[in-house]
Amino acid sequence: MSALEMLAMPKTHTLTKRQMEGTVCVWCKENLDDTCLRLGPRIRVADGGIQRWLPRACRPCTGKEAARVYRIHIRACARCSHRDYCPDSRALHKLALEYR
């Protein structure tokens, strides 16, 4: 799993059609250009079935979300809480720094 795939998505019932389609940022709803990031395939349960969707995001929002998830992770992960940072925390930290 990549660091992008570790990022939490907003609840799908709160998203617009354009956010679900990946034409605007999944977090801030800004129009996306060629520099946007694909966050990996996700699934949701809707209309009695499973649907796949492909969220995308702008770089600033990706950096903010990566930093948020990193802060949560290092408090909850047994390895990270002892300063022996795991591969997931290192990947999230790198992502947060890259897109801040």
Biopython code that builds the backbone (N, CA, C, O; Angstrom):
import numpy as np
from Bio.PDB.StructureBuilder import StructureBuilder

atoms = [
    (1, "MET", "N", (0.854, -1.169, 0.000)),
    (1, "MET", "CA", (0.000, 0.000, 0.000)),
    (1, "MET", "C", (0.904, 1.238, 0.000)),
    (1, "MET", "O", (1.882, 1.308, 0.745)),
    (2, "SER", "N", (0.562, 2.194, -0.836)),
    (2, "SER", "CA", (1.350, 3.428, -0.902)),
    (2, "SER", "C", (0.867, 4.421, 0.154)),
    (2, "SER", "O", (-0.217, 4.273, 0.719)),
    (3, "ALA", "N", (1.687, 5.428, 0.406)),
    (3, "ALA", "CA", (1.290, 6.466, 1.366)),
    (3, "ALA", "C", (0.015, 7.161, 0.906)),
    (3, "ALA", "O", (-0.826, 7.513, 1.734)),
    (4, "LEU", "N", (-0.143, 7.364, -0.399)),
    (4, "LEU", "CA", (-1.365, 7.994, -0.914)),
    (4, "LEU", "C", (-2.599, 7.165, -0.568)),
    (4, "LEU", "O", (-3.658, 7.714, -0.265)),
    (5, "GLU", "N", (-2.457, 5.855, -0.615)),
    (5, "GLU", "CA", (-3.587, 4.974, -0.309)),
    (5, "GLU", "C", (-3.885, 4.909, 1.186)),
    (5, "GLU", "O", (-4.956, 4.445, 1.576)),
    (6, "MET", "N", (-2.962, 5.363, 2.027)),
    (6, "MET", "CA", (-3.199, 5.384, 3.477)),
    (6, "MET", "C", (-4.013, 6.596, 3.919)),
    (6, "MET", "O", (-4.501, 6.634, 5.049)),
    (7, "LEU", "N", (-4.161, 7.577, 3.047)),
    (7, "LEU", "CA", (-4.881, 8.793, 3.419)),
    (7, "LEU", "C", (-6.374, 8.523, 3.523)),
    (7, "LEU", "O", (-6.965, 7.874, 2.661)),
    (8, "ALA", "N", (-6.965, 9.026, 4.580)),
    (8, "ALA", "CA", (-8.402, 8.842, 4.803)),
    (8, "ALA", "C", (-9.188, 9.730, 3.848)),
    (8, "ALA", "O", (-8.822, 10.879, 3.600)),
    (9, "MET", "N", (-10.254, 9.187, 3.328)),
    (9, "MET", "CA", (-11.132, 9.943, 2.435)),
    (9, "MET", "C", (-12.332, 10.469, 3.213)),
    (9, "MET", "O", (-12.742, 9.869, 4.207)),
    (10, "PRO", "N", (-12.893, 11.581, 2.765)),
    (10, "PRO", "CA", (-14.146, 12.039, 3.371)),
    (10, "PRO", "C", (-15.237, 10.991, 3.144)),
    (10, "PRO", "O", (-15.145, 10.191, 2.213)),
    (11, "LYS", "N", (-16.239, 10.995, 3.966)),
    (11, "LYS", "CA", (-17.361, 10.066, 3.781)),
    (11, "LYS", "C", (-18.002, 10.353, 2.428)),
    (11, "LYS", "O", (-18.273, 11.505, 2.092)),
    (12, "THR", "N", (-18.240, 9.299, 1.658)),
    (12, "THR", "CA", (-18.709, 9.493, 0.285)),
    (12, "THR", "C", (-20.064, 10.179, 0.207)),
    (12, "THR", "O", (-20.344, 10.859, -0.780)),
    (13, "HIS", "N", (-20.911, 10.022, 1.214)),
    (13, "HIS", "CA", (-22.224, 10.676, 1.141)),
    (13, "HIS", "C", (-22.109, 12.196, 1.265)),
    (13, "HIS", "O", (-23.076, 12.909, 0.996)),
    (14, "THR", "N", (-20.935, 12.701, 1.670)),
    (14, "THR", "CA", (-20.733, 14.151, 1.775)),
    (14, "THR", "C", (-20.102, 14.740, 0.516)),
    (14, "THR", "O", (-19.968, 15.959, 0.410)),
    (15, "LEU", "N", (-19.716, 13.902, -0.430)),
    (15, "LEU", "CA", (-18.994, 14.362, -1.613)),
    (15, "LEU", "C", (-19.931, 14.704, -2.765)),
    (15, "LEU", "O", (-21.017, 14.140, -2.898)),
    (16, "THR", "N", (-19.485, 15.637, -3.587)),
    (16, "THR", "CA", (-20.230, 15.978, -4.796)),
    (16, "THR", "C", (-19.902, 14.958, -5.884)),
    (16, "THR", "O", (-18.960, 14.175, -5.760)),
    (17, "LYS", "N", (-20.688, 14.984, -6.935)),
    (17, "LYS", "CA", (-20.443, 14.088, -8.064)),
    (17, "LYS", "C", (-19.052, 14.340, -8.651)),
    (17, "LYS", "O", (-18.344, 13.398, -9.007)),
    (18, "ARG", "N", (-18.666, 15.606, -8.750)),
    (18, "ARG", "CA", (-17.355, 15.947, -9.316)),
    (18, "ARG", "C", (-16.210, 15.450, -8.430)),
    (18, "ARG", "O", (-15.167, 15.043, -8.943)),
    (19, "GLN", "N", (-16.392, 15.478, -7.116)),
    (19, "GLN", "CA", (-15.364, 14.931, -6.222)),
    (19, "GLN", "C", (-15.256, 13.420, -6.413)),
    (19, "GLN", "O", (-14.156, 12.867, -6.414)),
    (20, "MET", "N", (-16.386, 12.761, -6.572)),
    (20, "MET", "CA", (-16.383, 11.309, -6.779)),
    (20, "MET", "C", (-15.760, 10.939, -8.126)),
    (20, "MET", "O", (-15.113, 9.900, -8.248)),
    (21, "GLU", "N", (-15.956, 11.784, -9.126)),
    (21, "GLU", "CA", (-15.406, 11.525, -10.460)),
    (21, "GLU", "C", (-13.920, 11.847, -10.547)),
    (21, "GLU", "O", (-13.242, 11.398, -11.471)),
    (22, "GLY", "N", (-13.411, 12.617, -9.597)),
    (22, "GLY", "CA", (-12.011, 12.995, -9.614)),
    (22, "GLY", "C", (-11.700, 14.197, -10.484)),
    (22, "GLY", "O", (-10.546, 14.405, -10.859)),
    (23, "THR", "N", (-12.711, 14.995, -10.814)),
    (23, "THR", "CA", (-12.456, 16.201, -11.611)),
    (23, "THR", "C", (-12.126, 17.401, -10.733)),
    (23, "THR", "O", (-11.588, 18.396, -11.219)),
    (24, "VAL", "N", (-12.445, 17.315, -9.436)),
    (24, "VAL", "CA", (-12.064, 18.337, -8.461)),
    (24, "VAL", "C", (-11.435, 17.630, -7.261)),
    (24, "VAL", "O", (-11.607, 16.425, -7.078)),
    (25, "CYS", "N", (-10.714, 18.383, -6.459)),
    (25, "CYS", "CA", (-10.046, 17.820, -5.282)),
    (25, "CYS", "C", (-11.068, 17.207, -4.326)),
    (25, "CYS", "O", (-12.108, 17.801, -4.043)),
    (26, "VAL", "N", (-10.758, 16.026, -3.842)),
    (26, "VAL", "CA", (-11.659, 15.321, -2.932)),
    (26, "VAL", "C", (-11.831, 16.072, -1.615)),
    (26, "VAL", "O", (-12.829, 15.876, -0.922)),
    (27, "TRP", "N", (-10.864, 16.939, -1.256)),
    (27, "TRP", "CA", (-10.960, 17.673, 0.007)),
    (27, "TRP", "C", (-11.441, 19.113, -0.160)),
    (27, "TRP", "O", (-12.337, 19.539, 0.569)),
    (28, "CYS", "N", (-10.877, 19.874, -1.094)),
    (28, "CYS", "CA", (-11.205, 21.306, -1.167)),
    (28, "CYS", "C", (-12.120, 21.683, -2.331)),
    (28, "CYS", "O", (-12.547, 22.834, -2.423)),
    (29, "LYS", "N", (-12.425, 20.752, -3.210)),
    (29, "LYS", "CA", (-13.329, 20.957, -4.353)),
    (29, "LYS", "C", (-12.769, 21.882, -5.430)),
    (29, "LYS", "O", (-13.515, 22.327, -6.303)),
    (30, "GLU", "N", (-11.469, 22.181, -5.386)),
    (30, "GLU", "CA", (-10.858, 23.008, -6.433)),
    (30, "GLU", "C", (-10.678, 22.174, -7.698)),
    (30, "GLU", "O", (-10.439, 20.969, -7.633)),
    (31, "ASN", "N", (-10.797, 22.839, -8.858)),
    (31, "ASN", "CA", (-10.549, 22.155, -10.123)),
    (31, "ASN", "C", (-9.117, 21.643, -10.145)),
    (31, "ASN", "O", (-8.212, 22.274, -9.600)),
    (32, "LEU", "N", (-8.922, 20.498, -10.778)),
    (32, "LEU", "CA", (-7.606, 19.874, -10.808)),
    (32, "LEU", "C", (-6.961, 20.042, -12.173)),
    (32, "LEU", "O", (-7.642, 20.144, -13.194)),
    (33, "ASP", "N", (-5.629, 20.070, -12.169)),
    (33, "ASP", "CA", (-4.886, 20.126, -13.419)),
    (33, "ASP", "C", (-3.997, 18.888, -13.507)),
    (33, "ASP", "O", (-4.197, 17.916, -12.778)),
    (34, "ASP", "N", (-3.025, 18.931, -14.396)),
    (34, "ASP", "CA", (-2.161, 17.770, -14.619)),
    (34, "ASP", "C", (-1.238, 17.455, -13.444)),
    (34, "ASP", "O", (-0.623, 16.389, -13.409)),
    (35, "THR", "N", (-1.138, 18.370, -12.484)),
    (35, "THR", "CA", (-0.258, 18.120, -11.335)),
    (35, "THR", "C", (-0.984, 17.427, -10.178)),
    (35, "THR", "O", (-0.383, 17.170, -9.135)),
    (36, "CYS", "N", (-2.257, 17.130, -10.358)),
    (36, "CYS", "CA", (-3.021, 16.502, -9.270)),
    (36, "CYS", "C", (-2.498, 15.093, -8.986)),
    (36, "CYS", "O", (-1.777, 14.502, -9.789)),
    (37, "LEU", "N", (-2.876, 14.588, -7.845)),
    (37, "LEU", "CA", (-2.429, 13.264, -7.418)),
    (37, "LEU", "C", (-3.593, 12.287, -7.412)),
    (37, "LEU", "O", (-4.685, 12.596, -6.936)),
    (38, "ARG", "N", (-3.336, 11.117, -7.944)),
    (38, "ARG", "CA", (-4.314, 10.030, -7.894)),
    (38, "ARG", "C", (-4.109, 9.305, -6.567)),
    (38, "ARG", "O", (-3.000, 8.873, -6.251)),
    (39, "LEU", "N", (-5.174, 9.179, -5.803)),
    (39, "LEU", "CA", (-5.069, 8.662, -4.439)),
    (39, "LEU", "C", (-5.312, 7.164, -4.329)),
    (39, "LEU", "O", (-5.370, 6.625, -3.224)),
    (40, "GLY", "N", (-5.453, 6.499, -5.446)),
    (40, "GLY", "CA", (-5.660, 5.060, -5.440)),
    (40, "GLY", "C", (-7.129, 4.707, -5.415)),
    (40, "GLY", "O", (-7.948, 5.475, -4.912)),
    (41, "PRO", "N", (-7.469, 3.547, -5.955)),
    (41, "PRO", "CA", (-8.877, 3.142, -6.014)),
    (41, "PRO", "C", (-9.459, 2.917, -4.625)),
    (41, "PRO", "O", (-8.786, 2.418, -3.723)),
    (42, "ARG", "N", (-10.698, 3.289, -4.477)),
    (42, "ARG", "CA", (-11.442, 3.105, -3.222)),
    (42, "ARG", "C", (-12.759, 2.425, -3.554)),
    (42, "ARG", "O", (-13.211, 2.437, -4.699)),
    (43, "ILE", "N", (-13.364, 1.837, -2.541)),
    (43, "ILE", "CA", (-14.684, 1.239, -2.739)),
    (43, "ILE", "C", (-15.660, 1.850, -1.746)),
    (43, "ILE", "O", (-15.280, 2.331, -0.678)),
    (44, "ARG", "N", (-16.911, 1.814, -2.125)),
    (44, "ARG", "CA", (-17.976, 2.272, -1.236)),
    (44, "ARG", "C", (-19.186, 1.392, -1.478)),
    (44, "ARG", "O", (-19.341, 0.809, -2.551)),
    (45, "VAL", "N", (-20.035, 1.301, -0.477)),
    (45, "VAL", "CA", (-21.288, 0.573, -0.604)),
    (45, "VAL", "C", (-22.374, 1.597, -0.869)),
    (45, "VAL", "O", (-22.575, 2.522, -0.081)),
    (46, "ALA", "N", (-23.072, 1.428, -1.981)),
    (46, "ALA", "CA", (-24.150, 2.351, -2.346)),
    (46, "ALA", "C", (-25.163, 1.610, -3.202)),
    (46, "ALA", "O", (-24.807, 0.746, -4.004)),
    (47, "ASP", "N", (-26.406, 1.954, -3.024)),
    (47, "ASP", "CA", (-27.488, 1.357, -3.807)),
    (47, "ASP", "C", (-27.461, -0.170, -3.753)),
    (47, "ASP", "O", (-27.737, -0.839, -4.749)),
    (48, "GLY", "N", (-27.131, -0.708, -2.593)),
    (48, "GLY", "CA", (-27.147, -2.152, -2.405)),
    (48, "GLY", "C", (-25.985, -2.886, -3.038)),
    (48, "GLY", "O", (-26.014, -4.114, -3.119)),
    (49, "GLY", "N", (-24.969, -2.182, -3.486)),
    (49, "GLY", "CA", (-23.828, -2.838, -4.106)),
    (49, "GLY", "C", (-22.532, -2.118, -3.790)),
    (49, "GLY", "O", (-22.519, -1.072, -3.140)),
    (50, "ILE", "N", (-21.460, -2.692, -4.258)),
    (50, "ILE", "CA", (-20.144, -2.104, -4.055)),
    (50, "ILE", "C", (-19.761, -1.339, -5.316)),
    (50, "ILE", "O", (-19.866, -1.855, -6.429)),
    (51, "GLN", "N", (-19.320, -0.108, -5.123)),
    (51, "GLN", "CA", (-18.898, 0.730, -6.242)),
    (51, "GLN", "C", (-17.453, 1.160, -6.038)),
    (51, "GLN", "O", (-17.023, 1.460, -4.924)),
    (52, "ARG", "N", (-16.727, 1.183, -7.126)),
    (52, "ARG", "CA", (-15.330, 1.622, -7.096)),
    (52, "ARG", "C", (-15.275, 3.087, -7.523)),
    (52, "ARG", "O", (-15.977, 3.502, -8.445)),
    (53, "TRP", "N", (-14.432, 3.862, -6.843)),
    (53, "TRP", "CA", (-14.228, 5.249, -7.255)),
    (53, "TRP", "C", (-12.758, 5.600, -7.161)),
    (53, "TRP", "O", (-12.005, 4.955, -6.430)),
    (54, "LEU", "N", (-12.344, 6.624, -7.900)),
    (54, "LEU", "CA", (-10.934, 6.963, -8.027)),
    (54, "LEU", "C", (-10.699, 8.418, -7.631)),
    (54, "LEU", "O", (-10.673, 9.296, -8.493)),
    (55, "PRO", "N", (-10.529, 8.680, -6.340)),
    (55, "PRO", "CA", (-10.345, 10.062, -5.885)),
    (55, "PRO", "C", (-9.012, 10.647, -6.343)),
    (55, "PRO", "O", (-8.016, 9.944, -6.509)),
    (56, "ARG", "N", (-9.039, 11.953, -6.538)),
    (56, "ARG", "CA", (-7.829, 12.707, -6.867)),
    (56, "ARG", "C", (-7.803, 13.950, -5.989)),
    (56, "ARG", "O", (-8.829, 14.373, -5.456)),
    (57, "ALA", "N", (-6.623, 14.525, -5.848)),
    (57, "ALA", "CA", (-6.491, 15.677, -4.952)),
    (57, "ALA", "C", (-5.418, 16.632, -5.442)),
    (57, "ALA", "O", (-4.525, 16.261, -6.204)),
    (58, "CYS", "N", (-5.529, 17.871, -4.985)),
    (58, "CYS", "CA", (-4.483, 18.860, -5.255)),
    (58, "CYS", "C", (-3.311, 18.576, -4.307)),
    (58, "CYS", "O", (-3.467, 17.906, -3.286)),
    (59, "ARG", "N", (-2.169, 19.086, -4.659)),
    (59, "ARG", "CA", (-0.960, 18.846, -3.868)),
    (59, "ARG", "C", (-1.025, 19.447, -2.462)),
    (59, "ARG", "O", (-0.649, 18.772, -1.504)),
    (60, "PRO", "N", (-1.491, 20.698, -2.301)),
    (60, "PRO", "CA", (-1.545, 21.247, -0.935)),
    (60, "PRO", "C", (-2.443, 20.439, 0.005)),
    (60, "PRO", "O", (-2.074, 20.197, 1.155)),
    (61, "CYS", "N", (-3.607, 20.023, -0.471)),
    (61, "CYS", "CA", (-4.504, 19.227, 0.382)),
    (61, "CYS", "C", (-3.889, 17.872, 0.702)),
    (61, "CYS", "O", (-4.048, 17.363, 1.811)),
    (62, "THR", "N", (-3.187, 17.286, -0.264)),
    (62, "THR", "CA", (-2.536, 15.998, -0.033)),
    (62, "THR", "C", (-1.483, 16.129, 1.061)),
    (62, "THR", "O", (-1.386, 15.268, 1.936)),
    (63, "GLY", "N", (-0.698, 17.194, 1.017)),
    (63, "GLY", "CA", (0.310, 17.419, 2.055)),
    (63, "GLY", "C", (-0.303, 17.597, 3.427)),
    (63, "GLY", "O", (0.191, 17.041, 4.409)),
    (64, "LYS", "N", (-1.381, 18.372, 3.504)),
    (64, "LYS", "CA", (-2.058, 18.592, 4.790)),
    (64, "LYS", "C", (-2.629, 17.290, 5.342)),
    (64, "LYS", "O", (-2.487, 17.000, 6.530)),
    (65, "GLU", "N", (-3.275, 16.504, 4.477)),
    (65, "GLU", "CA", (-3.870, 15.248, 4.938)),
    (65, "GLU", "C", (-2.789, 14.252, 5.334)),
    (65, "GLU", "O", (-2.949, 13.530, 6.319)),
    (66, "ALA", "N", (-1.699, 14.201, 4.590)),
    (66, "ALA", "CA", (-0.594, 13.300, 4.941)),
    (66, "ALA", "C", (-0.011, 13.674, 6.301)),
    (66, "ALA", "O", (0.296, 12.792, 7.103)),
    (67, "ALA", "N", (0.145, 14.962, 6.569)),
    (67, "ALA", "CA", (0.660, 15.405, 7.869)),
    (67, "ALA", "C", (-0.306, 15.028, 8.987)),
    (67, "ALA", "O", (0.122, 14.603, 10.060)),
    (68, "ARG", "N", (-1.599, 15.178, 8.744)),
    (68, "ARG", "CA", (-2.609, 14.832, 9.752)),
    (68, "ARG", "C", (-2.575, 13.333, 10.060)),
    (68, "ARG", "O", (-2.582, 12.933, 11.224)),
    (69, "VAL", "N", (-2.540, 12.511, 9.011)),
    (69, "VAL", "CA", (-2.525, 11.056, 9.197)),
    (69, "VAL", "C", (-1.212, 10.625, 9.856)),
    (69, "VAL", "O", (-1.209, 9.726, 10.697)),
    (70, "TYR", "N", (-0.110, 11.253, 9.483)),
    (70, "TYR", "CA", (1.183, 10.952, 10.104)),
    (70, "TYR", "C", (1.136, 11.208, 11.612)),
    (70, "TYR", "O", (1.586, 10.374, 12.397)),
    (71, "ARG", "N", (0.593, 12.359, 12.018)),
    (71, "ARG", "CA", (0.516, 12.680, 13.454)),
    (71, "ARG", "C", (-0.324, 11.647, 14.211)),
    (71, "ARG", "O", (0.026, 11.264, 15.327)),
    (72, "ILE", "N", (-1.405, 11.206, 13.621)),
    (72, "ILE", "CA", (-2.238, 10.172, 14.248)),
    (72, "ILE", "C", (-1.466, 8.862, 14.318)),
    (72, "ILE", "O", (-1.455, 8.187, 15.347)),
    (73, "HIS", "N", (-0.824, 8.515, 13.214)),
    (73, "HIS", "CA", (-0.120, 7.238, 13.122)),
    (73, "HIS", "C", (0.979, 7.107, 14.180)),
    (73, "HIS", "O", (1.064, 6.082, 14.856)),
    (74, "ILE", "N", (1.813, 8.125, 14.327)),
    (74, "ILE", "CA", (2.950, 7.980, 15.247)),
    (74, "ILE", "C", (2.518, 7.903, 16.707)),
    (74, "ILE", "O", (3.293, 7.461, 17.556)),
    (75, "ARG", "N", (1.299, 8.324, 17.011)),
    (75, "ARG", "CA", (0.791, 8.173, 18.383)),
    (75, "ARG", "C", (0.185, 6.789, 18.606)),
    (75, "ARG", "O", (0.148, 6.302, 19.736)),
    (76, "ALA", "N", (-0.290, 6.154, 17.534)),
    (76, "ALA", "CA", (-0.997, 4.885, 17.680)),
    (76, "ALA", "C", (-0.134, 3.660, 17.369)),
    (76, "ALA", "O", (-0.411, 2.573, 17.876)),
    (77, "CYS", "N", (0.884, 3.812, 16.562)),
    (77, "CYS", "CA", (1.715, 2.687, 16.126)),
    (77, "CYS", "C", (2.696, 2.301, 17.239)),
    (77, "CYS", "O", (3.386, 3.161, 17.786)),
    (78, "ALA", "N", (2.755, 1.015, 17.569)),
    (78, "ALA", "CA", (3.639, 0.541, 18.641)),
    (78, "ALA", "C", (5.104, 0.841, 18.336)),
    (78, "ALA", "O", (5.848, 1.235, 19.235)),
    (79, "ARG", "N", (5.526, 0.665, 17.105)),
    (79, "ARG", "CA", (6.923, 0.949, 16.750)),
    (79, "ARG", "C", (7.212, 2.441, 16.795)),
    (79, "ARG", "O", (8.242, 2.870, 17.314)),
    (80, "CYS", "N", (6.306, 3.215, 16.253)),
    (80, "CYS", "CA", (6.554, 4.663, 16.146)),
    (80, "CYS", "C", (6.527, 5.354, 17.501)),
    (80, "CYS", "O", (7.256, 6.323, 17.717)),
    (81, "SER", "N", (5.701, 4.871, 18.409)),
    (81, "SER", "CA", (5.620, 5.515, 19.724)),
    (81, "SER", "C", (6.901, 5.311, 20.534)),
    (81, "SER", "O", (7.110, 5.981, 21.546)),
    (82, "HIS", "N", (7.749, 4.395, 20.093)),
    (82, "HIS", "CA", (9.043, 4.164, 20.750)),
    (82, "HIS", "C", (10.198, 4.722, 19.912)),
    (82, "HIS", "O", (11.352, 4.340, 20.104)),
    (83, "ARG", "N", (9.882, 5.618, 18.992)),
    (83, "ARG", "CA", (10.868, 6.291, 18.132)),
    (83, "ARG", "C", (11.576, 5.350, 17.158)),
    (83, "ARG", "O", (12.626, 5.696, 16.618)),
    (84, "ASP", "N", (11.009, 4.164, 16.929)),
    (84, "ASP", "CA", (11.537, 3.237, 15.928)),
    (84, "ASP", "C", (10.573, 3.301, 14.744)),
    (84, "ASP", "O", (9.792, 2.376, 14.520)),
    (85, "TYR", "N", (10.632, 4.379, 14.002)),
    (85, "TYR", "CA", (9.616, 4.694, 13.000)),
    (85, "TYR", "C", (9.497, 3.609, 11.936)),
    (85, "TYR", "O", (10.489, 3.173, 11.352)),
    (86, "CYS", "N", (8.271, 3.189, 11.703)),
    (86, "CYS", "CA", (7.979, 2.112, 10.762)),
    (86, "CYS", "C", (7.952, 2.649, 9.325)),
    (86, "CYS", "O", (7.934, 3.862, 9.120)),
    (87, "PRO", "N", (7.950, 1.750, 8.331)),
    (87, "PRO", "CA", (7.909, 2.184, 6.930)),
    (87, "PRO", "C", (6.685, 3.047, 6.598)),
    (87, "PRO", "O", (6.785, 3.976, 5.796)),
    (88, "ASP", "N", (5.545, 2.749, 7.201)),
    (88, "ASP", "CA", (4.346, 3.552, 6.938)),
    (88, "ASP", "C", (4.536, 4.989, 7.406)),
    (88, "ASP", "O", (4.188, 5.926, 6.688)),
    (89, "SER", "N", (5.084, 5.167, 8.600)),
    (89, "SER", "CA", (5.268, 6.529, 9.110)),
    (89, "SER", "C", (6.291, 7.287, 8.277)),
    (89, "SER", "O", (6.126, 8.479, 8.019)),
    (90, "ARG", "N", (7.339, 6.605, 7.860)),
    (90, "ARG", "CA", (8.341, 7.275, 7.025)),
    (90, "ARG", "C", (7.742, 7.697, 5.685)),
    (90, "ARG", "O", (8.045, 8.780, 5.183)),
    (91, "ALA", "N", (6.895, 6.848, 5.106)),
    (91, "ALA", "CA", (6.254, 7.180, 3.826)),
    (91, "ALA", "C", (5.283, 8.348, 3.980)),
    (91, "ALA", "O", (5.242, 9.234, 3.127)),
    (92, "LEU", "N", (4.508, 8.355, 5.053)),
    (92, "LEU", "CA", (3.574, 9.458, 5.297)),
    (92, "LEU", "C", (4.322, 10.767, 5.546)),
    (92, "LEU", "O", (3.925, 11.819, 5.046)),
    (93, "HIS", "N", (5.398, 10.698, 6.316)),
    (93, "HIS", "CA", (6.191, 11.893, 6.608)),
    (93, "HIS", "C", (6.797, 12.460, 5.321)),
    (93, "HIS", "O", (6.770, 13.670, 5.100)),
    (94, "LYS", "N", (7.333, 11.596, 4.489)),
    (94, "LYS", "CA", (7.914, 12.026, 3.213)),
    (94, "LYS", "C", (6.852, 12.687, 2.337)),
    (94, "LYS", "O", (7.107, 13.724, 1.724)),
    (95, "LEU", "N", (5.666, 12.092, 2.278)),
    (95, "LEU", "CA", (4.568, 12.651, 1.482)),
    (95, "LEU", "C", (4.158, 14.024, 2.012)),
    (95, "LEU", "O", (3.939, 14.953, 1.234)),
    (96, "ALA", "N", (4.056, 14.147, 3.322)),
    (96, "ALA", "CA", (3.671, 15.427, 3.930)),
    (96, "ALA", "C", (4.693, 16.514, 3.610)),
    (96, "ALA", "O", (4.317, 17.648, 3.310)),
    (97, "LEU", "N", (5.967, 16.182, 3.671)),
    (97, "LEU", "CA", (7.010, 17.166, 3.372)),
    (97, "LEU", "C", (7.059, 17.519, 1.893)),
    (97, "LEU", "O", (7.287, 18.671, 1.525)),
    (98, "GLU", "N", (6.846, 16.531, 1.062)),
    (98, "GLU", "CA", (6.933, 16.736, -0.389)),
    (98, "GLU", "C", (5.855, 17.684, -0.913)),
    (98, "GLU", "O", (6.104, 18.450, -1.844)),
    (99, "TYR", "N", (4.664, 17.636, -0.324)),
    (99, "TYR", "CA", (3.538, 18.411, -0.856)),
    (99, "TYR", "C", (3.042, 19.493, 0.092)),
    (99, "TYR", "O", (1.904, 19.944, -0.038)),
    (100, "ARG", "N", (3.858, 19.917, 1.034)),
    (100, "ARG", "CA", (3.407, 20.975, 1.942)),
    (100, "ARG", "C", (3.435, 22.328, 1.275)),
    (100, "ARG", "O", (3.086, 23.331, 1.898)),
]
sb = StructureBuilder()
sb.init_structure("model")
sb.init_model(0)
sb.init_chain("A")
sb.init_seg("    ")
for serial, (resi, resn, name, xyz) in enumerate(atoms, 1):
    if name == "N":
        sb.init_residue(resn, " ", resi, " ")
    sb.init_atom(name, np.array(xyz, "f"), 0.0, 1.0, " ", f" {name:<3s}", serial, name[0])
structure = sb.get_structure()
